């Protein structure tokens, strides 16, 4: 996810302070990984430097100055360009799971146990996401569906790998 582009898009509805941007980001996108305030302000500083936002006002109070940011025309154009560009699909050709299976085979460890433990962890997470999906709003349902579909694909791969483990062992051993 491009945090910069997401913050820019949140500014399209009107100027906001950094803490407002953080709260809006976390409410929509940060359920599992909320932004740190430092990340918001570092990103806003970079966007300001690149001419994609401007300071719309500064409020002085008891604490530090509070800047209110507004998106510029260049920022709006940049968000539009980002949205129009398809994301590169990630083929996962260098999977950590695959690497662990091969390393287990190369070192004489039990790859079947590794696959069983991984399968159990995937199923545990799938149950957790399914509970979250049932009680969540539409945004939660959609993000959980996305994760569940990826986990289902991983489970299919785990099953195929388990069925071909003897072949793989013969192929990777010198």
Backbone bond lengths (Angstrom), bond angles and torsions (degrees), N, CA, C in turn:
res aa  C-N    CA-C-N  psi(-1)  N-CA   C-N-CA  omega(-1)  CA-C   N-CA-C  phi
1 X - - - 1.451 - - 1.517 108.18 -
2 X 1.301 115.52 138.01 1.457 120.73 175.31 1.529 108.49 -89.51
3 X 1.305 115.51 104.86 1.460 120.17 -178.87 1.524 110.40 -63.39
4 X 1.327 116.63 -41.10 1.460 120.16 179.40 1.514 112.39 -58.88
5 X 1.332 116.38 -47.40 1.461 119.41 -179.90 1.523 111.64 -66.13
6 X 1.319 116.57 -36.44 1.461 119.86 179.34 1.528 110.42 -66.52
7 X 1.336 117.54 -42.88 1.466 119.94 176.99 1.523 111.18 -64.27
8 X 1.336 116.66 -39.87 1.471 119.56 176.16 1.525 110.61 -59.18
9 X 1.326 116.45 -45.36 1.468 120.38 -179.11 1.525 110.89 -62.21
10 X 1.333 116.93 -37.57 1.466 119.48 177.72 1.523 111.39 -65.08
11 X 1.325 116.99 -28.35 1.468 120.62 178.48 1.524 112.72 -76.40
12 X 1.321 117.87 -15.39 1.470 119.36 -179.81 1.520 112.30 -62.68
13 X 1.339 117.69 -24.13 1.465 119.45 178.61 1.519 112.26 -81.33
14 X 1.328 117.03 -8.68 1.456 120.99 177.88 1.518 111.34 144.73
15 X 1.344 116.36 162.79 1.466 120.81 -178.81 1.529 111.78 -61.31
16 X 1.344 114.99 147.35 1.465 121.09 179.49 1.515 110.30 -147.43
17 X 1.312 113.96 157.22 1.468 121.20 171.69 1.529 108.43 -79.94
18 X 1.327 116.03 162.26 1.450 120.66 178.82 1.512 113.52 -57.41
19 X 1.333 116.64 -42.43 1.476 118.61 -178.92 1.525 110.86 -67.47
20 X 1.339 118.04 -31.70 1.469 120.64 176.10 1.526 110.36 -67.73
21 X 1.335 116.12 -39.36 1.462 120.03 177.43 1.523 110.77 -62.84
22 X 1.326 116.55 -43.10 1.459 120.74 179.27 1.524 110.23 -60.82
23 X 1.322 116.87 -46.89 1.472 120.25 -179.06 1.523 111.07 -63.33
24 X 1.329 118.00 -42.08 1.465 121.36 179.26 1.533 110.51 -65.70
25 X 1.339 116.93 -42.14 1.469 120.95 178.23 1.527 110.06 -61.44
26 X 1.329 116.17 -50.18 1.461 120.41 -177.57 1.525 111.62 -61.41
27 X 1.334 117.50 -38.48 1.459 120.74 -179.29 1.528 111.88 -65.84
28 X 1.325 117.33 -35.41 1.462 120.90 -176.65 1.537 113.93 -94.76
29 X 1.334 116.45 -36.74 1.461 119.60 -169.02 1.522 114.73 -128.71
30 X 1.312 118.76 -13.34 1.455 120.88 -170.37 1.504 115.53 -105.02
31 X 1.326 118.49 25.83 1.465 120.03 -177.85 1.523 112.00 -53.55
32 X 1.316 116.85 -44.20 1.461 120.19 -176.71 1.519 112.76 -99.88
33 X 1.319 116.54 -16.00 1.463 120.34 -177.83 1.522 109.80 -146.13
34 X 1.336 117.59 76.62 1.467 119.42 -179.64 1.530 111.08 -64.99
35 X 1.322 114.88 151.30 1.465 120.17 177.71 1.520 110.42 -74.06
36 X 1.302 115.93 149.73 1.458 121.49 171.01 1.532 106.67 -88.48
37 X 1.319 116.11 147.96 1.463 119.45 179.96 1.525 111.12 -56.80
38 X 1.326 116.68 -40.29 1.462 120.23 179.41 1.515 112.49 -59.62
39 X 1.333 115.90 -36.19 1.463 120.29 178.55 1.532 110.54 -67.16
40 X 1.315 116.65 -39.98 1.467 120.70 178.60 1.525 109.66 -62.39
41 X 1.336 116.71 -48.93 1.457 119.53 -175.19 1.527 111.87 -71.00
42 X 1.315 117.81 -33.98 1.473 120.04 175.44 1.521 110.23 -65.80
43 X 1.317 116.70 -41.22 1.470 120.98 178.31 1.519 110.50 -65.55
44 X 1.332 117.30 -43.70 1.457 120.31 179.99 1.526 110.54 -64.40
45 X 1.312 117.71 -37.11 1.464 121.40 177.20 1.534 110.52 -62.12
46 X 1.328 116.29 -42.85 1.461 120.54 178.28 1.537 111.14 -65.93
47 X 1.328 116.99 -42.33 1.465 120.90 178.95 1.524 110.90 -64.39
48 X 1.327 116.75 -37.74 1.467 122.20 177.02 1.528 110.13 -63.81
49 X 1.312 116.15 -47.09 1.470 122.20 179.38 1.537 111.17 -60.00
50 X 1.345 116.26 -36.48 1.467 121.06 -178.45 1.531 113.31 -86.05
51 X 1.331 117.20 2.42 1.462 120.80 176.33 1.516 114.45 76.87
52 X 1.339 117.69 17.87 1.465 120.57 -178.58 1.523 112.43 -92.68
53 X 1.333 116.26 -18.48 1.467 122.52 171.98 1.515 107.89 -135.26
54 X 1.326 114.58 164.75 1.460 120.97 174.54 1.516 107.76 -136.97
55 X 1.320 115.87 158.95 1.462 120.29 176.21 1.521 106.80 -80.63
56 X 1.328 115.76 121.08 1.459 122.76 -176.50 1.523 111.15 -92.55
57 X 1.308 116.17 -16.04 1.459 120.33 178.90 1.514 110.10 175.90
58 X 1.310 115.00 157.47 1.464 121.25 177.34 1.513 107.62 -128.73
59 X 1.332 115.37 128.42 1.465 120.58 177.86 1.519 108.52 -107.81
60 X 1.317 115.17 131.56 1.458 121.27 177.40 1.517 107.74 -100.82
61 X 1.299 115.76 136.90 1.463 120.17 179.29 1.501 110.11 -148.18
62 X 1.317 115.11 -156.39 1.463 120.49 179.69 1.531 111.37 -68.39
63 X 1.310 117.28 -32.89 1.460 121.46 -177.72 1.522 110.52 -99.78
64 X 1.317 114.95 -153.12 1.462 119.26 179.71 1.531 111.51 -67.30
65 X 1.328 115.91 160.28 1.467 121.03 176.65 1.523 109.73 -59.02
66 X 1.318 115.78 142.90 1.464 120.63 177.98 1.511 108.67 -112.63
67 X 1.327 115.10 112.93 1.467 120.39 178.91 1.520 109.39 -87.87
68 X 1.318 114.68 139.40 1.457 121.34 173.25 1.520 106.28 -106.77
69 X 1.331 116.04 126.09 1.458 121.82 -175.91 1.520 110.59 -102.62
70 X 1.337 114.79 146.65 1.472 121.84 174.86 1.527 107.59 -130.58
71 X 1.304 115.71 145.90 1.459 120.63 178.56 1.530 109.06 -77.73
72 X 1.316 116.97 144.14 1.467 121.64 177.20 1.527 108.85 -95.42
73 X 1.333 116.23 171.57 1.462 120.16 175.50 1.528 110.56 -59.60
74 X 1.337 116.01 -37.27 1.473 119.55 177.77 1.529 110.18 -64.82
75 X 1.319 117.22 -35.63 1.463 121.11 177.27 1.518 112.05 -65.93
76 X 1.345 116.18 -42.16 1.467 120.69 177.99 1.529 110.02 -62.43
77 X 1.316 116.50 -43.02 1.466 121.00 177.82 1.518 110.52 -62.48
78 X 1.331 116.97 -41.08 1.462 121.32 -179.07 1.529 111.08 -64.59
79 X 1.324 118.13 -41.49 1.467 121.49 177.07 1.522 109.79 -62.54
80 X 1.328 117.27 -44.03 1.465 121.07 178.79 1.519 111.93 -60.06
81 X 1.314 116.16 -42.30 1.475 121.23 178.82 1.536 110.07 -64.49
82 X 1.327 116.54 -42.70 1.471 121.60 179.65 1.532 110.74 -62.77
83 X 1.342 116.84 -43.44 1.463 120.80 -179.80 1.531 112.00 -66.30
84 X 1.319 116.51 -33.70 1.470 120.47 -177.43 1.529 112.68 -77.39
85 X 1.327 117.11 -18.55 1.463 120.87 -177.55 1.529 110.30 -87.79
86 X 1.338 117.26 118.59 1.472 118.87 179.31 1.533 111.12 -62.77
87 X 1.311 115.52 145.64 1.462 121.01 175.93 1.527 108.46 -74.59
88 X 1.309 115.88 142.01 1.451 120.45 177.03 1.528 108.55 -72.27
89 X 1.332 117.61 122.43 1.469 118.80 176.99 1.529 109.76 -62.17
90 X 1.314 115.91 140.88 1.456 120.66 -179.81 1.524 108.68 -96.65
91 X 1.327 117.19 109.63 1.466 119.05 -176.27 1.524 114.37 -77.70
92 X 1.311 118.91 -7.53 1.464 122.47 177.94 1.528 112.53 55.41
93 X 1.322 116.69 41.49 1.458 119.91 -178.85 1.530 112.73 -75.18
94 X 1.298 118.30 -14.04 1.462 121.86 175.74 1.526 108.80 -118.62
95 X 1.305 116.00 60.96 1.457 122.15 -176.79 1.526 111.39 -71.89
96 X 1.314 115.83 137.46 1.462 121.49 175.07 1.530 109.63 -63.26
97 X 1.336 116.48 -37.32 1.465 119.62 179.06 1.534 110.79 -60.87
98 X 1.315 117.01 -46.28 1.464 120.77 178.67 1.528 110.08 -61.02
99 X 1.323 116.23 -44.93 1.460 120.80 -179.10 1.527 110.60 -59.63
100 X 1.337 117.27 -44.25 1.457 120.35 179.72 1.528 111.88 -62.64
101 X 1.335 117.12 -40.96 1.466 120.41 179.09 1.530 110.11 -62.56
102 X 1.319 117.12 -46.29 1.468 120.70 -179.44 1.526 110.71 -64.99
103 X 1.330 117.48 -43.09 1.466 120.58 178.72 1.534 110.17 -62.19
104 X 1.320 117.07 -41.77 1.473 119.60 177.54 1.523 110.11 -59.26
105 X 1.315 117.47 -44.30 1.462 121.06 179.59 1.522 111.68 -66.08
106 X 1.329 116.22 -42.62 1.469 120.15 -179.05 1.527 112.25 -64.52
107 X 1.318 116.33 -31.16 1.467 119.74 -175.94 1.519 112.55 -100.45
108 X 1.315 116.98 7.48 1.462 120.48 177.04 1.512 114.39 75.87
109 X 1.307 117.71 17.38 1.470 120.68 178.19 1.528 110.15 -87.35
110 X 1.312 115.63 170.14 1.458 122.19 -175.43 1.537 111.33 -82.62
111 X 1.312 116.77 98.28 1.462 121.35 179.92 1.527 111.53 -70.73
112 X 1.334 117.43 -29.78 1.474 120.02 177.06 1.527 110.98 -61.12
113 X 1.320 116.76 -43.37 1.473 120.52 179.20 1.523 110.85 -64.74
114 X 1.315 115.86 -39.70 1.463 120.97 177.62 1.534 109.71 -59.71
115 X 1.335 116.68 -46.71 1.468 121.02 179.88 1.528 110.91 -64.72
116 X 1.335 117.34 -40.30 1.472 120.35 178.36 1.526 111.36 -63.44
117 X 1.334 116.82 -44.20 1.466 120.52 179.65 1.526 110.56 -63.75
118 X 1.324 116.07 -40.20 1.469 119.73 179.83 1.521 110.67 -67.17
119 X 1.323 116.56 -40.81 1.470 121.44 177.83 1.534 109.57 -59.77
120 X 1.328 117.19 -44.58 1.468 121.18 179.62 1.526 110.85 -62.59
121 X 1.325 117.11 -40.24 1.471 120.37 179.32 1.531 111.12 -66.85
122 X 1.318 116.79 -40.82 1.466 120.16 177.00 1.533 110.47 -61.86
123 X 1.324 116.72 -45.13 1.469 120.32 -179.49 1.526 111.25 -64.64
124 X 1.334 117.32 -38.38 1.470 120.71 177.03 1.523 110.52 -60.36
125 X 1.330 116.02 -47.19 1.462 120.05 -179.89 1.526 111.44 -66.12
126 X 1.322 117.21 -36.81 1.467 120.40 178.17 1.535 110.71 -63.27
127 X 1.332 117.25 -40.54 1.472 119.79 177.17 1.526 110.77 -63.50
128 X 1.329 116.59 -42.58 1.463 121.24 178.99 1.533 111.09 -62.05
129 X 1.338 116.77 -45.24 1.465 120.64 179.82 1.527 111.42 -66.72
130 X 1.311 117.04 -34.96 1.462 120.54 178.51 1.522 110.26 -66.05
131 X 1.340 117.65 -41.31 1.474 120.48 175.91 1.528 110.37 -62.46
132 X 1.316 116.00 -44.49 1.468 120.39 179.45 1.526 111.07 -62.10
133 X 1.321 115.85 -40.65 1.464 121.27 -179.26 1.529 110.93 -63.31
134 X 1.329 117.18 -41.73 1.462 121.78 -178.07 1.525 111.18 -63.95
135 X 1.316 116.67 -38.65 1.467 119.55 -176.72 1.524 113.32 -95.49
136 X 1.339 117.37 -3.31 1.456 120.38 -174.69 1.511 114.67 -90.50
137 X 1.320 114.16 170.69 1.460 120.45 174.76 1.532 108.75 -80.99
138 X 1.309 116.96 -176.93 1.459 120.96 -176.30 1.524 112.08 -59.92
139 X 1.327 117.16 -40.48 1.466 119.85 178.74 1.526 110.73 -61.74
140 X 1.327 117.44 -44.10 1.463 121.17 176.79 1.528 110.93 -62.48
141 X 1.316 117.24 -41.86 1.463 121.14 179.85 1.526 110.80 -60.49
142 X 1.318 116.47 -44.22 1.464 119.79 -177.95 1.521 112.50 -68.79
143 X 1.337 117.61 -42.38 1.463 119.63 -179.82 1.524 110.11 -69.36
144 X 1.324 117.21 -35.57 1.466 120.12 176.65 1.525 110.71 -67.18
145 X 1.332 117.78 -40.80 1.467 120.20 175.68 1.522 111.02 -57.98
146 X 1.318 116.41 -43.87 1.470 120.90 179.58 1.528 109.93 -58.54
147 X 1.309 116.85 -48.81 1.466 120.94 -179.96 1.528 111.33 -65.58
148 X 1.324 117.53 -41.30 1.465 120.93 -179.52 1.530 111.66 -63.35
149 X 1.321 117.28 -39.95 1.471 119.65 178.98 1.528 110.92 -63.98
150 X 1.339 116.87 -38.56 1.468 120.22 177.26 1.532 111.12 -67.14
151 X 1.317 116.16 -40.59 1.465 119.83 178.28 1.527 111.22 -65.63
152 X 1.335 116.94 -37.96 1.466 120.40 176.43 1.528 110.81 -61.89
153 X 1.321 116.72 -41.35 1.466 120.25 177.23 1.526 110.50 -63.19
154 X 1.331 116.97 -41.84 1.460 120.58 176.55 1.530 110.93 -60.63
155 X 1.331 117.10 -42.48 1.467 120.27 179.09 1.527 111.28 -61.82
156 X 1.316 117.00 -41.37 1.478 120.03 176.56 1.519 109.65 -60.28
157 X 1.333 116.37 -42.40 1.464 119.94 178.96 1.527 110.86 -63.88
158 X 1.319 117.60 -41.88 1.465 121.29 178.22 1.525 111.17 -59.45
159 X 1.325 116.88 -42.28 1.468 121.48 179.11 1.530 111.27 -65.24
160 X 1.319 116.86 -45.39 1.467 120.63 179.40 1.526 110.63 -63.93
161 X 1.318 116.09 -41.16 1.465 120.29 179.86 1.528 110.36 -65.05
162 X 1.328 117.25 -42.33 1.465 120.52 178.21 1.528 110.47 -60.62
163 X 1.329 116.63 -40.39 1.468 120.55 179.65 1.529 112.07 -68.23
164 X 1.317 117.63 -26.66 1.465 121.77 -177.68 1.530 113.24 -106.65
165 X 1.310 117.34 13.69 1.459 121.05 -173.65 1.528 112.94 -58.88
166 X 1.307 117.62 -41.43 1.472 120.61 178.87 1.538 110.36 -61.52
167 X 1.332 116.06 -44.13 1.475 119.82 177.97 1.524 111.27 -62.17
168 X 1.323 116.44 -43.85 1.452 120.85 -179.82 1.531 110.85 -63.70
169 X 1.328 115.64 -42.55 1.468 119.66 178.57 1.525 110.85 -58.83
170 X 1.324 116.78 -43.24 1.473 120.66 178.91 1.518 111.33 -65.68
171 X 1.306 117.23 -33.74 1.458 121.42 -177.36 1.522 112.86 -76.03
172 X 1.337 117.81 -32.35 1.462 119.43 -175.05 1.516 114.13 -94.58
173 X 1.311 117.55 -19.24 1.474 119.60 -179.96 1.525 109.82 -80.32
174 X 1.341 115.37 137.33 1.480 118.43 -179.24 1.519 112.19 -70.30
